[in-house]
Amino acid sequence: MVLYTPGKTSGYSDDTVNSGIRFHFLGGAGEVGNVGCVIEDNTGTRLLIDYGMAPTRPPKYPSECPPVSDAIITHSHIDHIGMAPWLVGAHGTKLHGTGLTAKVSEIMWRDTYKVSSIEGYPLTWDKRDLDLALESWVTHDINEWFEIGSWKCRFHPAGHMPGAIMIEIVTPSKTILWSGDIDTRNSPNVIGAKPVNCDILCLEGTYGGRQHPPRKEEEQRFVERVKEIVNRGGVALVPAFASGRGQDILRILHKEAPHLQVHFDGMGTRITKDWLKFPELIKEPNLLIKTWKWARRVYGKSDRKKALNANVIVTTSGMLDGGPALWYLNRLKWDKANAILLTGYQAEGSGGRQLLSEGKLPIYGKMTEIDLEINQFALSNHADHDSLSSFARGCNPEKIIIFHAPNDGAKLLKSELKKEFDIILPENNISFLL
């Protein structure tokens, strides 16, 4: 098992910051996910933003965090929140976030713990750390100012998913905006992120160098494909992420094809119940409530068998790495009228990526060929290249730090913006001062 020894293996400098602001990425620099960044200035204020783990096989962890009294978690996806229990167990850190992020964290952490036990991959924290982390949350409303050391902070909507936030940090010398994962477009469940004036912009670059098709056109293409499958007597299997994508798909289908029988399975059913407790963080929450009542939720084996006769099954995991999606696929693969509709990014090494490239994937330990039609749709909740560039210009910073981006994407964003701004492409475990 991989274990950090608090205070023994951290590569963070012991040197005092005499001037400027020090940034130190523990993960998330030159890579997508695995995020964690320590920010510190000469007031002695030290803050960690996010502490995740990349959900690869096996997972990839950020470097050990030095002692921090406070951490802000931008949202509840595992590549931003997955290592927080270790942080609390090792350092007694307070976790700051929205009420929804805090609520959903329990589902995400317990699922991570369960999967690590089943698959046998190392995890740096245990159930005791998880319980401590759940007690450590300090929640804040959008636009509510709060203090961490000598700094003032407040949250702004990030547009990525309900509860996801950007962080405005006012230090004695500079104002920082940490974007978190952002989408500037409106999506079914959230309003898009808006620029915030700042001196230093920490900008995610997941889709640097890439463009999305128009959102409404892609949603319509998805709905039309679903209707084609249903009209020929097939079932549309839609693997979807539990927190964000699954709920978006339900909203789209409820609006555009309410006559269909749509069954919803997996961890997303529990997460949606938590979403509904925070209507102020959801776009048109009354429509999500109507969608939730309309969808046929799957809660057990009997429900799952009934779902095999549905028009559409929306279920985890979004990358076909486990969950009910594999159970359904194993039973739907015999009828070529059925089809698989992928709605999100399929990471290298994932079941979904292998299915796209090879037409097969592992199901319960056995490599299984899938002779069904497979379609992929660009329904991401990240801003694309042009949107990121426009957002950066709207913030009008002096300097931009590009993180949460593959190297090629980060370089293309830098090329786009370098004539107007001072651009920094950070490296993990190498501190720099601004």
C-alpha positions in Angstrom: 0.0 0.0 0.0 1.2 3.5 -0.9 1.3 5.6 2.3 2.5 9.2 2.8 4.4 9.9 6.0 3.2 13.4 7.0 6.0 15.8 7.1 8.6 13.3 5.9 8.1 13.0 2.1 6.6 16.4 1.2 8.7 18.2 -1.4 7.3 21.6 -0.3 9.9 24.1 0.6 10.4 25.1 4.3 11.7 28.5 3.2 9.6 31.5 4.2 8.0 33.6 1.4 9.5 37.0 1.8 7.7 38.7 -1.1 5.2 37.8 -3.8 2.9 34.8 -3.8 4.2 31.2 -4.0 2.4 28.6 -6.1 3.3 24.9 -5.8 1.4 22.3 -7.8 1.3 18.8 -6.1 -0.6 17.6 -9.2 -2.7 18.9 -12.1 0.2 20.7 -13.8 0.8 19.4 -17.4 -2.0 16.8 -16.8 -5.7 16.6 -16.6 -7.1 15.8 -13.1 -5.1 14.8 -10.0 -5.3 18.4 -8.9 -3.7 20.0 -5.8 -2.0 23.4 -5.5 -0.6 25.1 -2.4 -0.7 28.9 -2.4 1.3 31.0 0.2 2.4 34.6 0.7 4.5 36.6 3.2 1.7 37.0 5.6 2.1 33.3 6.5 -1.2 32.4 5.0 -1.1 29.0 3.3 -4.0 27.5 1.4 -4.5 24.3 -0.6 -6.9 24.2 -3.5 -8.3 20.7 -4.3 -6.7 17.4 -3.5 -7.8 14.8 -6.0 -6.6 11.6 -7.5 -6.7 10.6 -11.2 -9.2 7.7 -11.6 -6.9 5.7 -13.8 -6.0 2.0 -13.3 -4.3 2.1 -10.9 -5.1 5.6 -9.7 -2.5 8.3 -9.8 -2.0 10.4 -6.7 -0.7 13.9 -6.2 2.4 14.5 -4.2 2.2 14.8 -0.4 0.8 18.0 0.8 2.6 20.0 3.5 0.6 20.9 6.7 -2.3 23.2 5.8 -5.0 24.5 8.1 -7.4 25.1 5.3 -8.3 23.7 1.8 -10.9 24.8 -0.6 -12.5 22.0 -2.7 -13.9 23.3 -6.0 -16.3 20.4 -6.7 -17.0 16.8 -5.9 -15.4 15.0 -8.9 -12.9 12.5 -7.6 -9.9 14.1 -9.5 -10.4 17.1 -7.2 -11.7 15.6 -3.9 -10.4 12.1 -3.8 -7.4 12.7 -1.5 -9.1 15.0 1.0 -9.6 12.3 3.6 -5.9 11.8 3.9 -5.4 15.6 4.2 -7.8 15.8 7.2 -6.4 12.6 8.8 -2.8 13.8 8.5 -3.1 17.5 9.1 -6.5 18.2 10.6 -7.3 20.4 7.7 -10.6 22.3 7.4 -12.4 21.7 4.1 -14.2 24.6 2.5 -16.8 24.2 -0.3 -20.4 24.6 -1.1 -23.0 22.7 0.8 -23.7 20.5 -2.1 -20.0 19.6 -2.6 -19.8 18.7 1.1 -23.0 16.6 0.9 -22.0 14.6 -2.2 -18.5 14.0 -0.8 -19.6 11.2 1.3 -21.0 9.2 -1.6 -17.8 9.9 -3.7 -15.4 8.9 -0.9 -17.4 5.7 0.1 -17.5 4.6 -3.5 -13.8 5.2 -3.9 -13.1 3.2 -0.8 -15.3 0.3 -2.0 -13.8 0.2 -5.5 -10.2 0.3 -4.0 -11.1 -2.7 -1.8 -12.7 -4.6 -4.7 -9.9 -3.9 -7.3 -7.0 -4.0 -4.8 -5.4 -0.8 -5.6 -3.7 1.2 -2.9 -5.5 4.0 -1.1 -3.7 6.5 1.2 -6.6 6.9 3.6 -9.0 4.6 5.5 -12.6 4.8 6.9 -11.5 6.7 10.0 -10.0 9.4 7.8 -13.2 9.5 5.8 -15.3 10.0 8.9 -13.0 12.8 10.1 -13.2 14.5 6.6 -17.0 14.5 6.8 -16.8 16.3 10.1 -14.3 18.9 8.8 -16.5 20.7 6.2 -17.0 24.4 6.5 -19.6 25.4 3.9 -20.1 28.8 2.2 -22.8 30.3 0.0 -22.0 31.7 -3.5 -20.7 35.4 -3.2 -20.3 35.0 0.6 -16.9 36.5 1.8 -14.9 34.5 4.3 -11.4 34.8 5.6 -8.5 32.3 5.6 -5.6 33.8 7.4 -4.9 37.3 6.0 -6.9 36.6 2.8 -10.5 37.2 1.9 -12.2 34.6 -0.3 -15.5 34.1 -2.1 -17.1 31.6 -4.5 -18.4 32.2 -7.9 -20.4 29.7 -10.0 -18.2 27.6 -12.3 -20.8 26.3 -14.7 -19.3 22.8 -14.6 -21.9 21.2 -12.5 -24.2 22.2 -9.6 -22.1 23.2 -6.6 -18.9 23.7 -8.6 -17.1 27.0 -7.9 -14.5 29.4 -9.0 -12.5 31.0 -6.1 -11.7 34.7 -5.8 -8.9 35.3 -3.4 -8.0 38.8 -2.3 -4.5 38.9 -0.8 -2.8 42.1 0.5 -0.8 42.3 -2.8 -2.8 40.6 -5.6 -6.3 39.2 -6.4 -6.3 35.6 -7.6 -9.1 33.9 -9.5 -8.9 30.1 -9.5 -11.2 28.8 -12.2 -11.7 25.2 -11.1 -13.3 23.2 -13.9 -15.4 25.7 -15.8 -17.9 25.8 -18.6 -19.0 29.2 -19.9 -22.0 27.8 -21.7 -25.4 27.2 -20.1 -26.1 23.5 -19.8 -29.2 21.6 -18.7 -28.6 22.0 -14.9 -26.3 25.1 -14.5 -25.7 28.6 -15.8 -22.3 29.2 -17.4 -19.3 30.8 -15.6 -18.8 34.5 -16.0 -15.4 36.3 -16.0 -14.1 38.0 -12.8 -11.5 40.7 -12.8 -8.3 39.6 -11.2 -4.5 40.1 -11.3 -3.6 36.4 -11.5 -5.9 33.9 -13.3 -5.4 30.2 -12.6 -7.1 28.7 -15.7 -8.0 25.1 -16.3 -7.2 24.1 -19.9 -8.8 20.6 -20.3 -9.9 21.4 -23.9 -7.1 23.7 -24.9 -6.7 23.4 -28.7 -10.0 21.7 -29.1 -13.5 23.1 -30.0 -16.9 21.8 -29.1 -19.7 21.6 -31.6 -22.7 23.9 -30.8 -24.2 22.5 -27.6 -27.9 22.6 -28.8 -27.0 20.9 -32.1 -25.1 18.1 -30.3 -28.0 17.6 -27.9 -30.4 17.4 -30.8 -28.1 14.9 -32.6 -28.1 12.8 -29.4 -31.9 12.8 -29.1 -32.4 11.9 -32.8 -30.0 9.0 -32.5 -31.9 7.7 -29.4 -35.2 7.9 -31.3 -33.7 6.0 -34.3 -32.6 3.2 -31.9 -36.0 3.0 -30.2 -38.0 3.1 -33.4 -36.1 0.0 -34.7 -36.9 -1.9 -31.5 -33.6 -1.4 -29.7 -32.5 -0.1 -26.3 -30.1 2.8 -26.1 -27.5 2.2 -23.4 -26.1 5.6 -22.2 -23.1 5.2 -19.9 -22.9 8.5 -18.0 -20.9 10.0 -15.1 -22.9 9.9 -11.8 -22.5 13.6 -10.9 -23.3 15.9 -13.8 -23.6 14.0 -17.1 -26.2 11.6 -16.0 -28.5 14.3 -14.8 -27.9 16.4 -17.9 -28.9 13.4 -20.1 -32.1 13.0 -18.2 -33.0 16.7 -18.5 -32.4 16.5 -22.3 -34.5 13.4 -22.8 -37.3 14.7 -20.6 -37.5 17.9 -22.6 -37.1 16.5 -26.1 -38.6 13.0 -25.8 -40.9 12.7 -22.8 -42.8 9.8 -24.4 -39.8 7.5 -23.9 -39.3 5.1 -21.1 -36.0 6.1 -19.5 -34.5 4.2 -16.6 -31.8 5.7 -14.4 -29.4 3.4 -12.5 -26.2 3.6 -10.5 -24.6 6.0 -8.1 -26.3 9.0 -9.9 -29.6 8.1 -8.3 -28.2 8.8 -4.8 -26.3 11.9 -6.0 -29.4 13.4 -7.6 -31.3 13.1 -4.3 -28.5 15.3 -2.7 -28.7 17.8 -5.6 -32.4 18.3 -5.0 -31.6 19.5 -1.4 -29.8 22.5 -2.9 -32.2 24.0 -5.5 -30.4 27.4 -5.3 -27.4 25.8 -7.1 -29.4 24.4 -9.9 -30.8 26.0 -13.1 -34.6 25.8 -13.1 -34.7 23.3 -10.2 -38.4 22.7 -10.7 -37.6 21.1 -14.0 -35.1 18.8 -12.4 -37.8 17.8 -9.9 -40.2 17.0 -12.8 -37.4 15.1 -14.6 -36.6 13.1 -11.4 -40.3 12.1 -11.0 -40.5 11.1 -14.7 -37.4 8.9 -14.9 -37.7 5.3 -13.7 -35.1 4.9 -11.0 -33.5 1.5 -10.6 -32.9 0.4 -7.0 -32.4 -3.3 -7.1 -32.1 -6.5 -9.1 -35.8 -6.6 -9.9 -35.8 -3.0 -11.2 -32.6 -3.8 -13.3 -34.3 -6.7 -15.0 -37.3 -4.5 -15.9 -34.9 -1.9 -17.3 -33.8 -4.4 -20.0 -37.1 -3.7 -21.7 -36.7 0.1 -21.5 -36.2 2.5 -24.4 -33.1 4.1 -22.8 -30.9 3.1 -19.8 -28.8 5.9 -18.3 -26.2 4.5 -15.9 -22.7 4.5 -14.5 -19.9 4.1 -15.1 -19.4 6.8 -17.8 -16.2 5.2 -19.1 -17.5 1.6 -18.9 -15.0 0.7 -16.2 -17.6 -0.9 -13.9 -21.0 -0.3 -12.4 -24.3 -1.4 -13.7 -23.4 -0.4 -17.3 -21.4 -3.6 -17.7 -24.3 -5.7 -16.3 -26.6 -4.2 -18.9 -24.0 -4.4 -21.7 -23.4 -8.1 -21.0 -27.2 -8.7 -21.6 -27.9 -6.3 -24.4 -24.9 -7.3 -26.6 -26.8 -10.1 -28.4 -29.3 -7.9 -30.1 -27.9 -5.6 -32.9 -31.0 -3.4 -32.6 -29.4 -2.1 -29.4 -26.7 0.6 -29.3 -24.2 2.3 -27.0 -24.2 6.1 -26.8 -21.1 7.5 -25.2 -21.6 11.1 -24.0 -18.3 11.9 -22.3 -14.5 11.7 -22.6 -13.1 8.1 -22.6 -9.7 8.2 -20.9 -6.7 6.2 -22.0 -7.0 2.7 -20.5 -10.7 2.9 -19.8 -13.2 0.3 -21.0 -14.9 2.9 -23.2 -11.7 3.8 -24.9 -10.9 0.1 -25.5 -14.4 -0.4 -26.9 -14.0 2.5 -29.3 -10.6 1.3 -30.6 -10.9 -2.5 -30.5 -14.6 -3.3 -30.3 -14.2 -5.2 -27.1 -13.7 -4.5 -23.4 -13.3 -6.5 -20.1 -16.6 -7.6 -18.5 -16.2 -9.3 -15.1 -12.6 -10.2 -16.0 -13.3 -11.7 -19.4 -12.4 -9.8 -22.6 -15.8 -9.5 -24.4 -16.4 -8.5 -28.0 -19.3 -6.1 -28.5 -20.9 -6.1 -31.9 -23.2 -3.2 -31.4 -23.3 0.3 -32.9 -21.4 2.8 -30.9 -21.8 6.5 -31.1 -20.0 9.3 -29.3 -21.4 12.7 -28.5 -19.5 15.9 -27.3 -21.6 16.8 -24.3 -18.7 17.9 -22.1 -19.2 20.4 -19.3 -15.7 22.0 -19.8 -15.1 25.2 -21.8 -13.4 24.7 -25.2 -10.4 26.5 -26.5 -12.2 29.6 -27.8 -14.4 29.9 -24.7 -11.3 29.6 -22.4 -9.6 32.3 -24.4 -12.6 34.6 -24.2 -13.0 34.0 -20.5 -9.4 34.8 -19.9 -9.7 38.1 -21.7 -12.8 39.0 -19.8 -10.9 38.5 -16.5 -8.2 40.9 -17.7 -5.4 39.5 -15.5 -1.7 40.4 -15.5 -0.7 36.8 -15.5 -2.3 33.5 -16.4 -1.4 30.1 -14.9 -2.7 27.2 -17.1 -3.2 23.9 -15.3 -5.5 20.9 -15.6 -4.4 20.6 -19.2 -2.4 18.2 -21.4 0.9 19.7 -22.4 -0.2 20.1 -26.0 -3.4 21.9 -25.0 -1.7 24.1 -22.6 0.9 25.2 -25.2 -1.9 26.0 -27.7 -3.7 28.2 -25.1 -0.4 29.9 -24.4 0.2 30.5 -28.1 -3.3 32.1 -28.3 -2.9 34.4 -25.3 0.8 35.1 -24.9 0.7 38.4 -26.9 -1.8 39.8 -24.4 -0.8 38.2 -21.1 2.2 36.8 -19.2 1.5 33.0 -19.4 2.9 30.4 -16.9 2.9 26.7 -17.6 3.6 25.2 -14.2 5.3 21.9 -13.4 4.3 19.6 -10.6 6.6 19.8 -7.5 8.4 23.0 -8.7 7.5 26.2 -6.8 7.4 29.6 -8.4 6.8 33.1 -7.2 4.5 35.8 -8.7 
